[in-house]
Amino acid sequence: MFEVLRDYAPGVMILGIPLLLGSALFVWRDGNLRRRGVVVQADCINHRRNSEGNTSLQLRFVVEGAVYTCETQSYRFPPAAVGEKLDVMYDPRDPRGAMMTAEVGSGRVSWVIGSVAAVSLVATAVAHL
């Protein structure tokens, strides 16, 4: 049943290991943010346009007197103009990893990708037994 995987083992390893590690990183980081996250208002202080014409926002917020910035994902139509306020979520243990609240996901995609990678890697290992 797993004989076919023997031929594709190098490809499964090359793709599976980084996908599994990347998914674990996102699950860990975003999980901490969802569990401990504190929401504050941030000021949009800058727009950055990339080569494709999409725009990311640079947001500034204050935690206990310290000023932090974070950058959003790229948007075709930015959700705010410079000077407007948006909500960001930060981890009190490390406010540098803040994200705009609209960008904090459920974590399901990372779990699915990590699960598929793990199953593929295990099946490939079983094929070599």
HELIX and SHEET records of a PDB file:
HELIX    1   1 GLU A    3  ARG A   36  1                                  34    
HELIX    2   2 THR A  101  GLU A  103  5                                   3    
HELIX    3   3 ARG A  108  ALA A  127  1                                  20    
SHEET    1   A 5 ALA A  66  GLU A  71  0                                        
SHEET    2   A 5 THR A  55  VAL A  63 -1                                        
SHEET    3   A 5 VAL A  38  ARG A  49 -1                                        
SHEET    4   A 5 LYS A  85  ASP A  91 -1                                        
SHEET    5   A 5 ASP A  94  MET A 100 -1                                        
END                                                                             
